[in-house]
């Protein structure tokens, strides 16, 4: 009896730990402003499954609008935790200021900002390529990579385009519901 109880307890604990460390990336965008010289200010906007991975000040102890959270992803994945790589060998952990959140829709959306100085305006004959990498994509459990090319030939104050991706919408099955794509 005792070994079975211990096994159940360990299994339940394992479920809690797995849920607490895994998050799911939904969508995001990277943009930047050329500050001057070889310096850029990055703005990374992302949406994640809120789940149990983002502790915060909400009534359910999860992140809500105004909270600042660490973006970790699944640190146990082959690619490790979510990192922002500037393309010149520098890597940054991100914190994110939550702009929107929903307990019922299970998401948080926020902004991470960082300033980085490149040693040279180009990566050889090519533009620098900054990327947000990590695990895991919503629904698939696979790794993701968002990339932006950095054009330091832009005049100071110029910004890259701000791209927006449509969020993923999941619709459950219901016996009385039909759907059509028009």
C-alpha positions as CSV (number, residue, x, y, z in Angstrom):
1,X,0.0,0.0,0.0
2,X,2.7,2.5,1.0
3,X,4.7,2.1,-2.3
4,X,1.5,2.6,-4.4
5,X,0.7,5.8,-2.3
6,X,4.3,7.0,-2.8
7,X,4.1,6.3,-6.5
8,X,0.9,8.3,-6.9
9,X,2.3,11.2,-4.9
10,X,5.4,11.3,-7.1
11,X,3.3,11.1,-10.2
12,X,1.1,14.0,-9.0
13,X,4.2,16.1,-8.1
14,X,5.7,15.4,-11.5
15,X,2.5,16.7,-13.2
16,X,2.7,19.9,-11.2
17,X,6.3,20.5,-12.0
18,X,5.9,19.8,-15.7
19,X,3.0,22.3,-15.9
20,X,4.9,24.9,-13.9
21,X,8.0,24.8,-16.2
22,X,6.4,24.5,-19.6
23,X,4.9,27.4,-21.6
24,X,3.5,27.5,-25.1
25,X,4.5,30.2,-27.5
26,X,1.6,31.5,-29.6
27,X,3.0,34.3,-31.8
28,X,5.4,37.2,-31.7
29,X,7.3,39.9,-33.6
30,X,10.8,41.5,-33.3
31,X,11.3,45.1,-34.3
32,X,14.1,47.5,-33.6
33,X,15.1,51.1,-33.7
34,X,18.6,52.3,-34.8
35,X,19.7,54.4,-31.8
36,X,22.9,55.5,-33.5
37,X,26.3,54.1,-34.4
38,X,26.1,50.3,-34.1
39,X,23.4,50.4,-31.3
40,X,19.9,49.2,-31.7
41,X,16.9,49.0,-29.3
42,X,14.9,45.8,-29.7
43,X,11.2,45.5,-28.9
44,X,10.0,41.9,-28.8
45,X,6.2,41.4,-28.5
46,X,5.0,37.9,-27.8
47,X,1.9,36.0,-26.7
48,X,2.1,32.9,-24.5
49,X,-0.2,30.4,-22.9
50,X,-0.7,31.7,-19.4
51,X,-1.1,28.3,-17.8
52,X,0.9,27.9,-14.6
53,X,4.2,29.1,-16.0
54,X,3.9,32.8,-15.4
55,X,3.4,33.6,-11.7
56,X,2.0,37.0,-10.9
57,X,-0.5,39.2,-9.1
58,X,-3.8,37.8,-10.5
59,X,-6.4,36.3,-8.2
60,X,-5.2,32.9,-9.3
61,X,-1.6,33.9,-8.6
62,X,-0.8,34.0,-12.3
63,X,0.4,37.0,-14.4
64,X,-1.9,39.8,-15.4
65,X,-1.7,43.2,-17.0
66,X,1.2,45.2,-15.5
67,X,3.2,42.3,-14.1
68,X,6.8,41.8,-15.2
69,X,7.6,38.1,-15.8
70,X,10.6,36.1,-16.8
71,X,10.2,34.4,-20.2
72,X,11.5,30.9,-19.7
73,X,9.7,28.4,-22.0
74,X,10.6,24.8,-21.4
75,X,14.2,24.9,-20.0
76,X,14.4,21.1,-20.3
77,X,14.0,21.1,-24.1
78,X,17.0,20.3,-26.3
79,X,17.4,24.1,-27.2
80,X,17.2,25.1,-23.5
81,X,15.3,28.1,-22.2
82,X,13.9,30.8,-24.4
83,X,16.8,33.1,-25.3
84,X,17.2,36.2,-27.5
85,X,20.3,36.0,-29.7
86,X,21.6,39.1,-31.3
87,X,23.6,37.2,-34.0
88,X,27.0,38.3,-32.8
89,X,27.3,35.6,-30.1
90,X,25.5,37.5,-27.4
91,X,22.4,35.9,-25.7
92,X,19.9,37.4,-23.4
93,X,17.2,36.0,-21.1
94,X,14.1,38.1,-21.4
95,X,11.7,39.7,-19.0
96,X,8.3,40.8,-20.3
97,X,5.9,43.5,-19.2
98,X,2.4,42.0,-19.5
99,X,0.1,44.3,-21.5
100,X,-2.9,41.9,-21.8
101,X,-3.9,38.7,-20.1
102,X,-7.0,36.5,-20.0
103,X,-7.7,33.7,-17.5
104,X,-10.6,32.4,-19.5
105,X,-8.7,32.4,-22.8
106,X,-5.4,31.3,-21.1
107,X,-3.0,33.8,-22.6
108,X,-0.6,36.7,-21.7
109,X,0.7,39.2,-24.2
110,X,3.6,41.4,-23.5
111,X,6.7,43.4,-24.5
112,X,10.4,42.8,-23.8
113,X,12.9,45.5,-24.5
114,X,16.7,45.5,-24.7
115,X,19.4,47.7,-26.1
116,X,22.4,46.1,-27.8
117,X,25.6,47.4,-29.4
118,X,27.2,45.6,-32.3
119,X,31.0,45.8,-32.8
120,X,30.6,46.4,-36.5
121,X,27.7,47.6,-38.7
122,X,27.6,44.4,-40.7
123,X,28.2,40.7,-40.2
124,X,30.9,40.4,-42.9
125,X,29.0,41.3,-46.1
126,X,25.6,40.5,-44.5
127,X,23.2,42.2,-42.1
128,X,23.1,40.9,-38.6
129,X,20.3,38.4,-37.8
130,X,18.8,38.5,-34.3
131,X,16.5,35.7,-33.2
132,X,14.2,34.7,-30.4
133,X,14.5,30.9,-29.9
134,X,13.1,28.4,-27.6
135,X,10.5,25.7,-26.9
136,X,7.6,25.1,-27.3
137,X,5.1,26.1,-29.9
138,X,1.5,25.9,-28.9
139,X,-0.1,22.6,-29.6
140,X,3.0,21.0,-31.2
141,X,5.6,21.0,-28.5
142,X,8.2,21.9,-31.1
143,X,10.9,24.6,-31.0
144,X,10.4,28.0,-32.5
145,X,12.6,30.7,-34.0
146,X,11.6,34.3,-34.8
147,X,14.3,36.1,-36.8
148,X,14.8,39.8,-37.7
149,X,17.5,41.2,-40.1
150,X,19.3,44.3,-38.6
151,X,19.9,47.1,-41.1
152,X,22.4,49.5,-39.5
153,X,22.6,51.6,-42.7
154,X,19.3,53.2,-41.6
155,X,19.7,56.7,-40.1
156,X,19.6,57.0,-36.3
157,X,15.9,57.1,-35.2
158,X,14.7,54.9,-38.0
159,X,12.8,51.8,-37.1
160,X,12.2,48.4,-38.7
161,X,8.7,47.5,-39.8
162,X,6.4,46.2,-37.1
163,X,4.9,42.9,-38.3
164,X,1.9,41.4,-36.6
165,X,0.8,37.8,-36.8
166,X,-2.7,36.7,-36.4
167,X,-3.2,34.7,-33.2
168,X,-4.2,31.1,-33.3
169,X,-7.9,30.5,-32.5
170,X,-9.0,27.1,-31.2
171,X,-12.6,26.1,-31.7
172,X,-13.9,23.1,-29.9
173,X,-16.2,20.5,-31.4
174,X,-19.9,20.6,-30.5
175,X,-22.6,18.2,-31.9
176,X,-24.9,21.1,-32.9
177,X,-22.2,23.2,-34.5
178,X,-21.2,23.3,-38.2
179,X,-18.5,25.4,-39.8
180,X,-17.8,26.6,-43.3
181,X,-14.9,28.5,-44.8
182,X,-16.2,31.3,-47.0
